[in-house]
Amino acid sequence: MFQVLKLNLVVMLLIFASGVMMAELIHPLDASLIIHVPHGIALGVYLRYSHRVGPAIWFGAAAFFTWFGQTHFTDIAQAEILGLSSLLALGSLLQAWVGATLVQKWLARDTSLNSIREVLTFVLGVTTLSTLVFPTWSLLLLGLVGQVPYSGSGSYWFISWMSNLLAVMHVTPCFLVFQKKRRISLSPAEYWEAVALAFLLYVVSQLVYGLWLPQTDYPLVYLLFPVLAWAALRFHQPGAVLAVLYTALVAVWGTVEGRGPMGAKPVETAVILLQLYLFVLAMMSLILGATIATSHHHQSKSEKLGNLLNRAINEIYVVDLDSGDFVFVNEGACKRLGYSLEEVLRMKPLDFTQGMTPQQLNDLVERLLKNPNRMERVEAIHVCKDGSTYPIEEYVSLARFGNKKYLTSIAMDVTDKLQAQEAILNASIRAEEANQAKSMFISNMSHEIRTPMNAILGYVQILERDAALSSEQKKRVEGIRKAGNHLLGLINDILDFSKIEAGKMELTVVQFSLSSLVEDLRVIFKPRCERNHLTLKVDCSFGDPGQWVEGDQGKLRQVLINLLENAVKFTDRGEVLFRVSEEKEDRYLFEVIDTGCGIPLEKQEAVFDYFIQNKIGLEKGGTGLGLAIARKQVGMMGGTLKLESDPGWGSRFYFSIKLSPAQECPMEDLSDYDRVVALAADQAVCALIVEDNQSSIEVLQETLTEIGVECQAVVSGWDAIDRALAWKPDVIFMDYRMPGLNGLDAAKMIHKNLGAETTKIIMVTASGYRHEQEYFLKEGAQGVIAKPFLRAEVFKALHDILGVDFVYRMKTDFQEEPVEAKGGGAPVTLPEQLFVNLKQSARLGLMSQFEETLRELESMGPDEANLARRLRRLADNFDKQGILKALEASAPQPLP
């Protein structure tokens, strides 16, 4: 009796003290217990001592809740606190009883959690269900007394449930694995290893949550994982549960102190994230400890039976089909199963075989009787005499001896094979994780490059509109623009590669003219083919040339450009054929055929791999990414990029995709907004620019002020909030990634104070991911502009979001200049041969020859030079009809 009283006193004090300790520890967060340690202790002691400790659990919980109520519930009378605490303590006792009952039903009261099945049953069954009791019970009680408002009941219940669940996961296993009958003995070497492990765990936890290193952007929390893995690997489940319990308490302490990955977050977010983190950590450690314990168990078993297994690797059985009894079992099978030969001979095949029902065995025998020469392969599990199991791969056949029929079986233990497969799978997962990390790095690098590119291309757009620039300076600016766009294209290729590897590439379906796309590609690649002395043939044989379709125009254009560039690059003579034809059900076949060097059959599939190039490819240049990205993009569009090639004769790349007819009229073009010169007379716009990059501020500010927008600029999220509240601008161009407070959080604070109708917010981001831009809109932004932005995109955003009207310049960029004669008003008359050369070059699209002839025309005089400049402008705009019209006006006079 005295021992029971002493036990109850210790348990009561332990529950009360642990509750007070945790409450004091998390008091700065002003939240419920992150880990309700008393409930973990309650279930543990109940499993060890059953109902004998029931009074201690109730009294300890009641004392804690009374203390907690007096310190937190200041608006409740003392008597009400005592009554409420008594009822809450009853919920604690009820939860412990439910948990112990579930353990006894599904596991064993003294389970050691040394198998993954036990761990999953304990966590997903016992823990998850039993910990529903107290949160629900306490929510009802606290709701009745008005301590939990209806609006916050869901959050309270979830946090309370997680705190109970984490307590059972972290604390209760200590009572299960540390029992007297499982006394753990350590050798001197293991003892010092345990001391070293404990010291290392302390050092790492201080690095993560202490004051030694700043915690801003360093993922130091991952340093804990190797230490926890070491604890599980060397000391199995006991080491795992102790290490994860210490780690959890340190994580709670560090978060409360405002350190670690969750320390700087808002209170409610920090609590939920910390609880989820601790759940994953505990789950990982318990499973890892169970896996290693199971592996250690099997390894120990294998060492004991090693010599015998070496003598008899396979198990051999012979069964009499008439009686179903064993007539022969080899020594290796007996020793592997743990039975004596006499015991096995008294058993039936299914007595120690799992994974096969009697009906399945009968069906197997029937198949063998119908075809006696047949051999069946069976996968099953053998159950040893001691209850352990192992997977087998069994080959079964029919044998005849006289008039008797026997079933012969040769079984092989495939444990090592399955473990090897699992190891390969784990290695594949680790490789994929490393690949994802690489993709994230590439994506971040692309993000960092796009920001300065925004400044470069922005300044170019501003300079191109400067009337004070000379023609030579404008050519140099145009060169900068072309080089910048080329560099941006390379960056986008890298970003596409990272999107593919990270699984984040998405389709962007728009309406576009397929015939216009084909014509654009013809205009782009015809001069390139001419420079390489190749013939470009374009064959379009689809229905309505003016028909608009729906699809991902950007990806389709990128794929076709890649295929055409490769065709031109790897073709030294002959022609390049680009053919588009319509198949049935709105499917279109795209083909690029060249007369180049060709690709051997054994290397054709390799050209679609990343970074793979043959000798010719290395000589021609490139990264080896193009075809790999193209195949992925075609696959996303519902097709398959294929290759047919003969070395020395050329190659044919082709694919077929579905492009549905457009259901609506085409949307407006950005080119209209590129003609904006000023705000309409009755319009006034105040814009705040929030950007930590000074060059980006200058580009956007000059773009806006040029058309009459009043602008102010700040360099941080906090400054943006202050300026917005004081100035109340019509629109804010908000950069997302800034030090301190990011743009989205700043936007939410501004909208909270000013309202979304007063001030519109356009997020400016260097991210190329569509899902991130959709996320900004979902979170309250009215618009998104990606860096580097175009001038037209900025003005379109102002129109769409604010309804701003503009003054536009005329669509005709160049006024056609009349060609004056040398002595009066007659047009310039060209020499016959010069006229023929110019007209033929223009009609055939031979632009290099056309340019040479223009230089000859310029040397003839000032009027001819004026005509040459006009023709060159028309050529730059690919206006072939305008060139021919101008030439006809200067045609030579026929002889009389």
URQUI-V352092 format. One line per field, one symbol per residue. phi: phi as a letter, one per 20 degrees, with the letter a starting at -180 (. if undefined). burial: b if it has 9 or more other C-alpha atoms within 8 Angstrom, else e. A space follows every 10 residues. Layout:
# URQUI-V352092
phi->???
burial->???
This chain:
# URQUI-V352092
phi->.fffffffff ffffffffff gffffegffl cfgfceggff fgffffffcl ffeggfffff ffffffffff eddfedfgff ffffffffff ffffffffff fffffdcbgd gdlecfffff fffedfffff ffffgfffff ffffemecff fdffffffff fffffffffe eggffeedcg fdgeddfgff ffffffffff ffffffffde dfcfdfceff ffffffffff fffeclfgff ffffffffff ffgffffndn fdfeeggfff ffffffffff ffffffffff ffffffffff ffffdgffff ebfdeccccf ffemefdbbf fffffffnef fffffeddge fccdnbegff ffffffffff cfefcddcdb cedffenfcb fcdcddbdcc cmeedcddcd dcfdgfffff ffffffffff ffffffffff ffffffffff fffgffffff ffffeeffff ffffffffff ffffffffff ffffffffff femdfcedec ebeffffffg ffffefffff feldddddcd cdgefefecd reffffffff fffffffffd debobcddcc cedflmecdd ccccdefncg gfdffffeef mdbeffffff npdndgffff ffffffencc fdccbcgndp ccdbbccecf ffecfgffef ffffefdaff gedbcdcddd bedfffffff ffffffdoef ccccdbffff fffffeelff bcedfeecfn efffffffff ffednfefce cdfdcefeef fffffgffep feacceefee gfffffffff edmfdcddef fffcefefee ffdaefffde fgffffffff fffemeffff fffffffffe qfffffffff ffffffelef fffffffffd ffffff
burial->eeeeeebbbe bbbbbbbbbb ebbebbeeee bebbbbbbbb bbbbbbbbeb ebbbebbbbb bbbbbbebbb eebeeeeeee bbebbbebbb bbbbbbbbbb ebbbeebebe bebbbbebbb bbbbbbbbbb bbbbbbbbbe bbbeeeebee eebeebbbbb bbbbbbbbbb bbbbbbbbee eeeeeeeeee beeeeebeeb beebbbbbbb eeeebeeeeb bebbeebbbb bbbebbbbbb bbbbbebbeb bbbbbbebbb bbbbeeeeeb bbbbbeebbe bbbebbbbbb bbbbeeeeee eeeebeebbe ebebbbbbbb beebbbbbbb ebbbbbbbbe beebbebbbb ebbbebeeee beebeeebee ebeebbeebb bbbbeeeeeb bbbbbbbbbe eeeebbbbbb bbbbbeeeee eeeeeeeeee eeeebbeebb ebbeebbbbb bbbbbbbbbb bbbbeeeebe eeebeebbeb beebbeebee bbebbbbbbb bbeebeeeee bbbbbebeee bbbebbbbbb ebebbbeeee eeeeeebbbb bbbebbbbbe bbbbeebbeb bbbbbbbbbb bbeeebbbbb bbbbbbbbbb eeebeebbbe ebbeeebbee eeebbebbbb bbbbbbbebb bebebbbebb bbbbbbbbbe bbeeeeeeeb ebbebbbbbb eeeebbbbbb bbeeebbebb bbbbbbbbbb bebbbbbebb bebbbeebbb bbbbbbebee bbbbebbbbb beebbbeebb bbbbbbbebe eebeebbeeb bbbbbbbbbe bbbbbbbbbe bbebebbbee eeeeeeeebb beeeebbbbb eeebbebbbe bbbeebbeeb bebbbebbee eebbbbbbeb bbebbeeebb eebbebbeeb bbeeee
